[in-house]
Amino acid sequence: MIDDVIHSLLRYTEARGTEAAPSADMPALADGLGYTLAPHERSFFDPLTGTAYIKRTRDPLQYNSDAGHELAHALALEAAPGSPSYRDVVRRYHAQVPDLLAHEERLTDHAGDVLTMPPDLVRVTLDICGVNAIAVWVLHQAAQVRLHEALRRVVHFNLDGRAGGFIGYGGRITHASSYRYRLPPWVGDPVPDEDEFQGEGVSLFQVPGRRNTVIGLIVIEE
C-alpha cells in the first residue's frame, strides 16, 4: 500500500523530474536535475560529488533503469535547510518494517520508474493503447526500460485503482506486480492460458519476436 509518506516522495520525484524536463536521454535528465552520470564498476550514488555512477557493463535498457534508480536516490536525499530529507522521513516513519534497506530499495525502484517513465508518457501510452497488456509492451519500447519495470509502472500508475500483472517466459511467470489486488498467479507459477485468463479488465499479449514471452494484466474496475 502507498501511505502519505510514500505518496509524497513519489509526487516530489515527479515534480523534480517535470521541472528538469523529462527526457529519455538519462545524462540530459541528470543534468536537468543538477547531477552527473559517470561509468563505474558498480551502480551507486555519491552524495559528496552529486554523481550517479552506473555500472559500465550495463546494456542500454539496464543503463536507463540504473540511472533512474540512482537519480531517485539522489532526490530522496535532497532537503531544504533545517528540514529532513525524504530518506530521513522514510526511515523514521517506516522504522518497523522487517528490512528497512530492502524497503528503501523497493521505494527507490518506484521513484526511479517515475523518472524513466514520466506521467505524460504513461498517460499518452494508456490513452492510445488502453489500460491493457499491450500498453506495457509499448511503454517498455517508448521509455527504453526493462519490460518488468514497464509492467510495474502500469500496475501502480493509478493510485486510486486496483491492478495486477505478470510477465511469463517459457511457460512460467518470471515477474509479477500488484497494487491493492491479490493477483492469483505469481512468480514461479505456470502462465495461465487464454481459457483461464479472461474476463472484464483482463488481457494477455504475446510479445513480438519473443514467442516464449507473454504479458498478462488485470485491471479491476470499482
Secondary structure by P-SEA (a helix, b strand, c coil): cccaaaaaaaaaaaaaaaaaccccaaaaaaaaacbbbbbccbbbbbcccccccccccccaaaaaaaaaaaaaaaaaaccccccccaaaaaaaaacccccaaaaaaaaaaaaaaaaaccaaaaaaaaaaccccaaaaaaaaaaacccaaaaaaaaaaccccccccccccccccccccccccccccccccccccccccccccccccccccccccbbbbbbbbcc
